[in-house]
């Protein structure tokens, strides 16, 4: 929420399974480009890692460079390749790998893993 307005949504796609949890986030168009999705994704990573340091935090995106792929790279995710999603078809799979956080990117609130 920003100034009492819902600006997007985020969450875990399901409870952890096989020591893996997938994050998802979405910002409404009027609020894109303001860092809100980055804050949402960062918060989800923090929640997951603080709950279990061994958890594998994952995300999936369409297989094209986008704002979402930029966010994931900034936060220390690595693209692990293309997988087939039952509803979306080919998607890129991302895995949180804190050693790959880009230099100069604020990692405040993101655990080192």
Beta strands, then each sheet from edge to edge (+ up, - down):
strand 1: 8-12
strand 2: 20-27
strand 3: 56-62
strand 4: 77-85
strand 5: 89-96
sheet 1: 1+ 2- 3- 5+ 4-
end
